[in-house]
């Protein structure tokens, strides 16, 4: 009797992390949008630069923790954070810090989703038949390619790329390294924009995030996406031949 009565509580508890993430994400979308912005960065640029010069690693730690929270709770401002990394720390260090923080934040939301809802859906996939069985088999065969593809394609929202793998049973280790690798091109672009942000602010302008869609930028990224998708196409063609 005791074990039976505890099951519903345990079931709810397992969903609690993802529910917290979703609640904070919804609240943050309405309350933080005006604060996690380039205007806030412009207004505080001198203070941030002065603090960086006095306590570099303290600012690095604060930046990474803030970025992790933004990603983990899907708060608005991820692009602002990436650009800020370049503005404060330069291209090389900024890219490393951006990738570290974004990957860590993605890991938090992945684990929150996996612990509850993801575990349930994964169990259903393991016992599924028909089309769901074919989907599971296809996912297992192309897991790495799919994960790299959703990271490289700019049209896939970052929070979707964090949640979806957790809900379909992707291995955590594979998710982690493909996230770190797959976000490198985008991280470099946003950090690069941040490197020149001071001059943009001096002109009274805002950073041009549309740079990502310039042919010389989006072209190589799409080429990498096509390369990531190639194993999926090959496996699909092989499957048709076997049929």
C-alpha positions as CSV (number, residue, x, y, z in Angstrom):
1,X,0.0,0.0,0.0
2,X,2.8,2.4,0.9
3,X,4.7,1.8,-2.3
4,X,1.5,2.2,-4.4
5,X,0.6,5.5,-2.6
6,X,4.2,6.8,-3.2
7,X,4.1,6.1,-6.9
8,X,2.1,9.1,-7.9
9,X,4.2,11.4,-5.8
10,X,7.4,9.9,-7.3
11,X,5.9,10.3,-10.8
12,X,5.2,14.0,-10.2
13,X,8.6,14.5,-8.7
14,X,10.3,13.2,-11.8
15,X,8.5,15.8,-13.9
16,X,9.3,18.6,-11.5
17,X,12.6,19.8,-13.1
18,X,11.1,20.1,-16.6
19,X,8.0,21.8,-15.2
20,X,10.2,24.3,-13.4
21,X,12.2,25.0,-16.6
22,X,8.9,25.5,-18.6
23,X,7.5,27.8,-15.9
24,X,10.6,29.9,-15.7
25,X,10.8,30.1,-19.5
26,X,7.3,31.4,-19.8
27,X,7.8,34.0,-17.0
28,X,11.1,35.0,-18.4
29,X,9.7,35.5,-21.9
30,X,7.4,38.2,-20.5
31,X,9.6,39.8,-17.8
32,X,13.2,39.7,-19.0
33,X,13.0,40.5,-22.7
34,X,13.7,44.2,-22.1
35,X,16.6,43.5,-19.7
36,X,18.5,40.8,-21.6
37,X,19.0,43.1,-24.6
38,X,21.7,45.1,-26.4
39,X,20.4,48.3,-24.9
40,X,21.3,46.9,-21.4
41,X,24.7,45.9,-22.7
42,X,25.2,49.4,-24.2
43,X,24.2,51.1,-20.9
44,X,26.6,49.0,-18.8
45,X,29.5,48.6,-21.2
46,X,31.9,50.8,-19.3
47,X,31.2,49.1,-16.0
48,X,31.6,45.6,-17.5
49,X,34.9,46.5,-19.2
50,X,36.2,48.1,-16.0
51,X,35.2,45.0,-14.0
52,X,36.9,42.7,-16.6
53,X,40.1,44.7,-16.3
54,X,40.0,44.4,-12.5
55,X,38.8,40.8,-12.2
56,X,39.0,38.9,-15.4
57,X,38.2,35.4,-14.2
58,X,35.5,36.7,-11.9
59,X,33.7,38.2,-14.9
60,X,34.3,35.0,-16.9
61,X,32.6,32.9,-14.1
62,X,29.7,35.4,-13.9
63,X,29.3,35.4,-17.7
64,X,29.3,31.6,-18.0
65,X,26.8,31.1,-15.1
66,X,24.5,33.7,-16.6
67,X,24.7,32.2,-20.0
68,X,24.0,28.7,-18.6
69,X,20.9,30.0,-16.8
70,X,19.7,31.7,-20.0
71,X,20.0,28.5,-22.1
72,X,18.9,26.0,-19.3
73,X,15.6,28.0,-18.8
74,X,15.2,29.0,-22.5
75,X,15.2,32.6,-21.5
76,X,15.4,35.4,-24.1
77,X,18.9,36.7,-24.7
78,X,21.0,33.8,-25.9
79,X,22.1,35.7,-29.0
80,X,22.8,38.8,-26.8
81,X,24.9,36.6,-24.5
82,X,26.9,35.2,-27.4
83,X,27.7,38.6,-28.8
84,X,28.6,39.8,-25.3
85,X,31.1,37.0,-25.1
86,X,32.9,38.4,-28.1
87,X,32.6,42.0,-26.9
88,X,34.1,41.2,-23.5
89,X,36.7,38.5,-24.2
90,X,37.6,38.6,-27.9
91,X,37.1,36.1,-30.7
92,X,39.1,33.1,-29.4
93,X,38.3,33.2,-25.6
94,X,34.8,34.5,-26.3
95,X,34.0,31.5,-28.6
96,X,35.4,29.1,-26.0
97,X,33.4,30.6,-23.2
98,X,30.2,30.8,-25.4
99,X,30.5,27.1,-26.4
100,X,31.2,26.0,-22.9
101,X,28.2,27.9,-21.4
102,X,25.8,27.0,-24.2
103,X,26.7,23.3,-24.1
104,X,26.4,23.2,-20.3
105,X,23.0,25.0,-20.4
106,X,21.8,22.5,-23.1
107,X,22.9,19.6,-20.8
108,X,20.8,21.0,-18.0
109,X,17.6,21.2,-20.0
110,X,18.3,17.8,-21.6
111,X,18.7,16.1,-18.2
112,X,15.6,17.8,-16.9
113,X,13.5,16.6,-19.8
114,X,15.1,13.1,-19.8
115,X,14.5,12.5,-16.1
116,X,10.7,12.6,-16.5
117,X,8.9,12.9,-19.8
118,X,11.8,11.7,-21.8
119,X,12.2,8.5,-19.9
120,X,8.5,7.7,-20.4
121,X,8.7,8.4,-24.2
122,X,11.9,6.4,-24.5
123,X,10.3,3.4,-22.8
124,X,7.4,3.6,-25.2
125,X,9.7,3.8,-28.2
126,X,11.6,0.7,-27.0
127,X,8.4,-1.3,-26.9
128,X,6.8,0.2,-30.0
129,X,6.0,-1.5,-33.3
130,X,5.2,-0.5,-36.9
131,X,6.1,3.1,-37.9
132,X,7.4,4.0,-34.4
133,X,9.7,1.0,-34.5
134,X,11.0,2.2,-37.9
135,X,11.5,5.7,-36.5
136,X,13.4,4.3,-33.5
137,X,15.6,2.2,-35.7
138,X,16.3,5.1,-38.1
139,X,17.1,7.4,-35.2
140,X,19.6,4.9,-33.8
141,X,21.3,4.4,-37.1
142,X,21.6,8.1,-37.8
143,X,21.8,9.5,-34.3
144,X,25.0,11.5,-34.7
145,X,24.1,12.8,-38.1
146,X,20.7,14.0,-36.9
147,X,22.1,15.7,-33.8
148,X,24.8,17.5,-35.8
149,X,22.2,18.5,-38.4
150,X,19.7,20.1,-36.0
151,X,22.6,22.1,-34.5
152,X,24.0,23.3,-37.8
153,X,20.7,24.3,-39.4
154,X,20.0,27.9,-38.2
155,X,16.2,27.4,-38.7
156,X,16.0,24.9,-35.8
157,X,15.4,26.8,-32.5
158,X,18.1,26.1,-29.9
159,X,15.5,25.0,-27.2
160,X,14.0,22.5,-29.7
161,X,17.4,21.0,-30.4
162,X,17.9,20.6,-26.6
163,X,14.5,19.1,-25.8
164,X,13.9,16.8,-28.8
165,X,16.9,14.5,-28.3
166,X,16.0,14.0,-24.6
167,X,12.5,13.0,-25.5
168,X,13.4,10.4,-28.0
169,X,16.1,8.6,-26.1
170,X,19.4,10.0,-27.4
171,X,22.4,9.1,-25.3
172,X,23.6,11.9,-23.1
173,X,27.2,11.6,-24.0
174,X,26.4,11.7,-27.7
175,X,24.1,14.7,-27.2
176,X,26.9,16.5,-25.3
177,X,29.7,16.2,-27.8
178,X,27.5,16.8,-30.8
179,X,26.2,19.9,-29.2
180,X,29.6,21.3,-28.5
181,X,30.8,20.5,-32.0
182,X,27.7,21.5,-33.9
183,X,27.3,25.0,-32.4
184,X,30.9,26.0,-33.2
185,X,30.1,27.7,-36.6
186,X,27.3,29.7,-35.1
187,X,29.3,30.6,-32.0
188,X,32.1,31.9,-34.1
189,X,29.8,34.1,-36.1
190,X,28.0,35.6,-33.1
191,X,31.3,36.1,-31.2
192,X,32.8,37.7,-34.2
193,X,29.9,40.2,-34.3
194,X,30.6,41.0,-30.6
195,X,34.3,41.7,-31.3
196,X,33.3,44.8,-33.3
197,X,30.4,45.8,-31.0
198,X,32.2,48.7,-29.3
199,X,32.6,50.5,-32.6
200,X,28.9,49.8,-33.4
201,X,27.8,51.4,-30.1
202,X,30.1,54.4,-30.7
203,X,28.2,55.0,-33.9
204,X,24.9,54.8,-32.0
205,X,23.9,51.6,-33.9
206,X,22.8,48.1,-33.0
207,X,24.7,44.9,-33.9
208,X,23.6,43.4,-37.3
209,X,22.6,39.8,-36.5
210,X,21.5,39.3,-40.1
211,X,25.2,38.8,-40.8
212,X,24.5,35.1,-40.2
213,X,22.4,35.0,-43.4
214,X,25.0,36.5,-45.6
215,X,26.0,34.1,-48.4
216,X,29.7,33.9,-47.3
217,X,28.5,32.9,-43.8
218,X,25.4,30.8,-44.4
219,X,27.0,29.0,-47.4
220,X,29.7,27.1,-45.4
221,X,27.2,26.4,-42.6
222,X,24.7,24.9,-45.1
223,X,27.6,22.9,-46.6
224,X,28.4,21.5,-43.2
225,X,24.7,20.7,-42.8
226,X,24.7,18.8,-46.1
227,X,27.7,16.9,-45.0
228,X,26.0,15.9,-41.7
229,X,22.9,14.8,-43.6
230,X,24.9,12.7,-46.1
231,X,25.0,9.5,-43.9
232,X,21.2,9.8,-43.4
233,X,20.7,9.9,-47.2
234,X,23.1,7.0,-47.8
235,X,21.4,4.9,-45.1
236,X,18.0,5.7,-46.6
237,X,19.1,4.7,-50.1
238,X,20.6,1.5,-48.8
239,X,17.3,0.7,-47.0
240,X,15.3,1.1,-50.2
241,X,17.7,-1.1,-52.1
242,X,17.3,-3.9,-49.5
243,X,13.5,-3.6,-49.8
